[in-house]
């Protein structure tokens, strides 16, 4: 769902660019000096994996495809601030090297796919973690819901931008219905890919999943308690 | 599983997806492109300023074979994103780890 050049006028593109720059600079501040010898390579790896999976467009309806956005996957693997940076790296390289998404629309694309997905999806994930059982299935359920919601949220951001600065005349209600409808379907794919990937990393190295730190801490507490009881 | 082994496997999977599996990706327009075309939102759309990049649209201009061309493009992408990501995150790491 990369916006090409000429879709949305200059003022709205610049506005979105400024919002994206603000989010990226907050992320740089929050991430700077925080990554260690495991989390730094994990963040680079998340960017590489998301770039690769974004190439895998999957069919969603007659004549229409969708692809992973990856903001929620990145946030759960490496944390929300590093995720916004990873998404910015991926989207910038897609625009610069692969002509995927317009250069003048880069701010819009970073905002929609790299910031909105992370902010909405991570918010949802944190909220659900509080409500759901503190175990693996609770975590995966939160993953699924957060990833699913992030896609129509991102699509809704596009509709707002198009309503403010679209370069063609259109009927807002019809476009809103069509955009959200198809992105609900794409959201199912996003949820599946996110859940499968997070499950795989949890099985291999649960300590590498940022979103499972509380789970890790809880299970270590249980082990410590058991040791105390048996001692 | 050691961290090194984890990284190698994950990079291998990424390279396989970008370099080989992506050939089988759906070539239909994505949700946004489809709605834009259906509702004529794209009448003023322009080609990207980078559309003459040798890797535009995930191909490689120097190779005609679509499978090979896409594979080269995908692997170049993995390399470029990997380098950019690694550069950024090593700059971001804890001072005591450097």
Interface residues (C-beta under 8 A of the other chain):
Chain A: X1 X2 X3 X4 X5 X6 X7 X28 X31 X32 X33 X34 X35 X36 X37 X38 X40 X41 X43 X44 X45 X46 X47 X48 X49 X51 X52 X53 X55 X56 X57 X58 X59 X60 X63 X64 X65 X66 X67 X82 X85 X86 X89 X90 X92 X93 X95 X96 X97 X98 X99 X100 X101 X102 X103 X104 X155 X158 X162 X166 X167 X168 X170 X171 X174 X175 X178 X179 X182 X183 X185 X186 X204 X205 X208
Chain B: X1 X3 X6 X7 X9 X10 X11 X13 X14 X15 X17 X18 X21 X22 X25 X26 X27 X28 X29 X30 X31 X32 X34 X35 X36 X38 X39 X40 X41 X42 X43 X44 X45 X46 X47 X48 X49 X50 X51 X53 X55 X56 X57 X58 X73 X74 X76 X77 X78 X80 X81 X82 X84 X85 X86 X88 X89 X90 X92 X93 X94 X95 X97
